[in-house]
């Protein structure tokens, strides 16, 4: 299967604010909360990625993602080298 090219589409902050407000007015409270959290997360990630010092490790920490197991933890310290 061919891989699709991902295209970054800029989104204005005002459009996100309007979407959040409309979601709060039209959605069930739980769905509106989910939408608001999604928008907040998108904004946070966008800001982090705009900073040159942001690393993949930092993004993993923001999302509470664990790093993969170390090879030495699987094979033992002497075999991993």
Helices and strands as residue ranges (DSSP letters): H 13-26, H 29-50, H 56-62, H 71-75, H 77-80
